[in-house]
Amino acid sequence: MKTPRAGRPAGKAELEYGRGTGIPDPTDVHVGARIRTRRLLVGMNQEQLASALGLTFQQVQKYEGGANRVSASRLSQIAEILSVPISYFFADLGAGADQATDPAMLAAREHMQRPETIELVRAYYAIPNAQVRQQFLTMVKAVAVAGGQDS
């Protein structure tokens, strides 16, 4: 069932999201994914974030999956705990609907949110020497190119 959302111009109908529809709002999913990514980047698990917020880890799971909407006050708390501005959670949100359904963009976003990707980024930035970081990056690129030639 298509119905216009509040605040949308007439003629701009889209799917209805929210409670009872079984479809989480894409904004809630995006914010949840950004919470998860940042939590993993700082090396925090769901239980640690939940404890800092006075919640259960299941509630954090629901936030991260977009099943439950994060209130403004809760998002402010999360931003403080994860040491980011609130705007961090909305980065790339206005990139457009085309990117939200583009298979290449979806695949890239999925790769960036994988735990091993986040762990690699965290380890990379843990290297204190900028020259060593650059050498590591050069090595990873060389391995990626060599790996592609073997296929």
Order of alpha helices (4+ residues) and beta strands (2+ residues): beta-beta-alpha-alpha-alpha-alpha-alpha-alpha-alpha-alpha
